């Protein structure tokens, strides 16, 4: 069993009231076995010793909702409302995407994410075999699903559902367990109720969770009422979606009653503050969700609606906007925002052994360079992570005990080749 010792670092470690310590961490194979102020064994006991001086080690970030290949549409169709953005800009361009476009768009996003400290992503898209292969190659963790839009003839619906099921079966548990899968009706407004019921049955048959967009805009909610006589939460409850473990993206427009329903079924909510603000969708009721006991995580959404994939920015937005909207400086404290991006994010996608630095957890962690003015003084590193740090501060990334970024350089992916091929894909799309 290979043992690695990281010495003289600062570690985010919630233990006995402390949020961080200066000390040492031991990794054996793919798990953390020790964090403390003293080195537990003589240095001769370790195969690998890493000097952590001037580094802050923290859990890897969990991005719980995204569409990685949409990096190809970054900056294309900005400053528009959601439905206009989708129907007039995104969907016509996405219809041109080939599997190779999805490959290079996803790889570019993965480079951006892992270099920025994201170690786990949720991705919903088409051509998902390409995404899964990219995740496998990168060394990061992925919770992946073939998103299904049901606005098509019955035979096409059936083909899409079959493809989604095959993808989920083939990739669940692959890449040494780093890849898990879900089933995903895109949204109540893009999938007829009977089609969603078929997807729910598939999720039961495969024993998988469900991921869907829900209640992102006021217009979406009203459309649901006009079409089905119910708001989205009651509609999804009625057609059985919540009979499976469920993660919904956005959940911006929720009533108290709807929050109670989500809590009743243990539905998890991916809060995407940057995307929701940019598309003027609104501000989700995150403090109320948390008080009700609903698990809330953070997501960037795609790079076409954000427009970066910086999870530090999402933590900061989550901490700030709810203060501003509520007038309560304690609405989402820094420590809570950090949990949303790490431990609660992992729990929201049914990963129980990642998301925090503590003995027994998987070795999914990142290191920030804190020998910089915006990390000084060394008062409260949790505060500094949420209010001062950015993706550009990340220098090292480890997933499942394997280093995938060291000194800011990708070890698993050819970044220069990916950028070249990405540009080639983009030029073909707009040509």
Beta strands, then each sheet from edge to edge (+ up, - down):
strand 1: 3-15
strand 2: 18-28
strand 3: 31-36
strand 4: 48-51
strand 5: 55-59
strand 6: 61-63
strand 7: 118-125
strand 8: 141-148
strand 9: 179-181
strand 10: 184-185
strand 11: 210-214
strand 12: 246-250
strand 13: 268-271
strand 14: 296-298
strand 15: 365-369
strand 16: 394-399
strand 17: 402-406
strand 18: 409-410
sheet 1: 3+ 2- 1+ 4+
sheet 2: 3+ 2- 1+ 5+ 15- 16+ 17- 18+
sheet 3: 6+ 7+ 8+ 9+
sheet 4: 6+ 7+ 8+ 10+
sheet 5: 11+ 12+ 13+ 14+
end
